[in-house]
């Protein structure tokens, strides 16, 4: 299977928004590389999808006040981020254009209190936070060498991420009891999906 970098990001964004076919494609692609780092990334993407799709985290985000949207480097928009924002008629005021790169500064101009005003069209980088953000998870990606799924780094302030990780640990343990083995990233995602329906 051959996928270029833009396709990887596009499929990952679709997966992070709940498209399970895109999730299967991207996770299968990563697993086919048969590299430790790619396996960790596949797990991290599965974790993030579980957070985005199967968790109700409004209260947790309200508690922290949306810190991830207030501090840090500007968020670079991909071409498909920009296309979605424009297609929805969202004003580009507040988005910076530097050297043909579109950036959302922080604090984010789309943040209203702790809420995101463009939640349905939020950029790839925002959908990836905190589990699938490679910069944040770099040490996990390079150092994991275990028979257990990787333990992600979760920023101390991110109570939503911690609640999600607690649920993921529960899913992993439940899967192990039921199947007698550690779930692959895709098995974990499918188990989360089936658990959400029961």
C-alpha positions in Angstrom: 0.0 0.0 0.0 1.5 3.3 -1.0 0.2 6.5 0.7 1.9 9.9 0.5 2.3 12.3 3.4 -0.7 14.5 2.4 -2.9 11.4 2.1 -1.7 10.2 5.5 -2.7 13.5 7.1 -6.0 13.7 5.3 -7.0 10.1 6.2 -5.9 10.6 9.8 -8.0 13.8 10.1 -11.0 11.9 8.7 -10.3 9.1 11.2 -10.0 11.5 14.1 -13.4 12.9 13.1 -14.9 9.4 13.4 -14.6 7.9 9.9 -13.8 4.3 10.9 -12.9 3.2 7.4 -10.2 5.9 7.2 -9.1 4.8 10.7 -8.7 1.2 9.5 -6.8 2.3 6.4 -4.3 4.5 8.3 -3.8 2.0 11.2 -3.3 -0.9 8.7 -0.9 1.2 6.7 1.2 2.1 9.9 1.1 -1.6 11.1 2.3 -2.8 7.6 5.5 -0.7 8.0 6.4 -3.2 10.8 8.4 -0.5 12.6 8.3 0.0 16.3 7.7 3.8 15.9 4.8 3.2 13.4 3.2 0.8 15.8 3.3 3.4 18.6 1.8 6.0 16.3 -1.0 3.6 15.4 -1.8 3.1 19.1 -1.7 6.9 19.7 -4.1 7.5 16.8 -6.4 4.9 18.1 -6.3 6.5 21.6 -7.1 9.9 20.0 -10.0 8.5 18.0 -11.4 7.0 21.2 -11.1 10.4 22.9 -12.7 12.3 20.0 -15.5 9.8 19.3 -16.4 7.8 22.4 -15.8 10.2 25.3 -18.0 13.0 26.6 -15.4 15.5 27.9 -17.2 18.8 28.1 -17.0 19.0 31.9 -13.3 18.2 31.9 -12.5 20.8 29.2 -14.6 23.3 31.2 -12.5 22.5 34.3 -9.2 23.3 32.7 -10.7 26.3 30.7 -9.3 25.1 27.4 -5.6 25.7 28.3 -4.4 23.9 25.1 -6.1 26.6 23.1 -4.6 29.5 25.0 -0.9 28.7 25.1 1.7 27.4 22.8 3.0 27.9 19.3 0.6 28.9 16.5 -1.2 26.0 14.9 -0.4 25.5 11.2 -3.4 24.8 9.0 -3.2 22.1 6.4 -4.7 22.8 2.9 -7.7 20.6 3.8 -8.1 22.5 7.2 -8.2 25.7 5.3 -10.6 24.3 2.7 -13.0 23.1 5.4 -13.0 26.4 7.2 -13.6 28.4 4.0 -16.3 25.9 2.8 -18.2 26.5 6.1 -18.0 30.3 5.6 -15.9 30.8 8.7 -14.2 34.1 8.7 -10.4 34.0 8.3 -9.9 37.0 10.5 -7.5 36.2 13.2 -5.7 33.6 11.0 -2.2 34.7 10.2 -0.6 34.2 6.8 3.2 34.0 7.0 5.2 32.9 3.9 2.1 31.2 2.4 1.5 29.3 5.7 -1.8 29.8 7.4 -1.5 29.8 11.2 -4.0 30.1 14.1 -2.3 32.1 16.9 -2.7 31.3 20.5 -4.7 32.3 22.3 -7.0 30.9 19.6 -9.4 33.5 18.1 -12.0 30.8 17.8 -12.0 30.0 21.5 -15.1 31.2 23.4 -14.5 30.7 27.1 -13.4 27.0 27.1 -15.5 26.1 24.0 -14.3 26.0 20.4 -16.5 28.0 18.0 -15.3 25.9 15.1 -15.5 22.5 16.8 -17.0 20.7 13.9 -14.3 22.1 11.6 -11.4 22.2 14.0 -7.9 21.8 12.4 -6.0 18.5 12.2 -3.6 19.6 15.0 -6.5 20.3 17.4 -8.2 17.0 16.6 -4.9 15.3 17.4 -4.5 16.7 20.9 -3.0 15.3 23.1 -2.4 11.7 22.1 -1.6 12.0 18.4 0.5 15.1 18.5 3.9 13.9 17.5 5.9 16.7 19.2 4.2 15.9 22.6 4.5 12.2 22.2 8.1 12.2 20.7 9.7 10.6 23.7 7.0 7.9 23.9 7.4 7.2 20.1 11.2 6.8 20.4 11.5 5.0 23.7 8.6 2.5 23.7 9.8 -1.1 23.7 7.2 -3.2 25.4 4.7 -6.0 24.9 2.0 -3.7 26.4 0.4 -0.8 24.5 2.4 2.5 25.0 1.6 4.8 27.9 1.1 8.2 26.4 2.4 11.5 27.8 -0.5 13.6 29.0 0.1 17.2 30.0 -0.6 17.7 33.7 -3.4 20.2 33.1 -5.3 18.0 30.6 -7.9 16.3 32.7 -9.8 15.2 29.6 -6.7 13.4 28.4 -6.3 11.7 31.8 -9.9 10.6 31.9 -9.6 9.2 28.4 -6.4 7.3 29.3 -8.2 5.8 32.3 -10.9 4.6 30.0 -8.4 3.2 27.5 -6.6 1.3 30.2 -9.9 -0.2 31.2 -10.6 -1.2 27.6 -7.1 -2.8 27.3 -7.6 -4.8 30.5 -11.1 -5.8 29.5 -9.9 -6.9 26.1 -7.0 -8.9 27.7 -9.4 -10.7 30.0 -11.8 -11.5 27.2 -9.3 -12.5 24.5 -6.2 -13.5 26.5 -3.9 -11.1 24.6 -3.0 -7.5 24.3 -5.1 -5.7 21.6 -3.5 -4.4 18.5 -4.4 -0.7 17.8 -7.2 -1.7 15.4 -8.6 -4.3 17.9 -8.6 -1.7 20.6 -10.5 0.7 18.4 -13.0 -2.0 17.3 -13.4 -3.0 21.0 -14.1 0.6 22.0 -16.6 0.8 19.2 -18.4 -2.4 20.2 -18.3 -1.3 23.9 -19.9 2.0 23.1 -22.9 0.1 21.6 -23.5 -2.2 24.6 
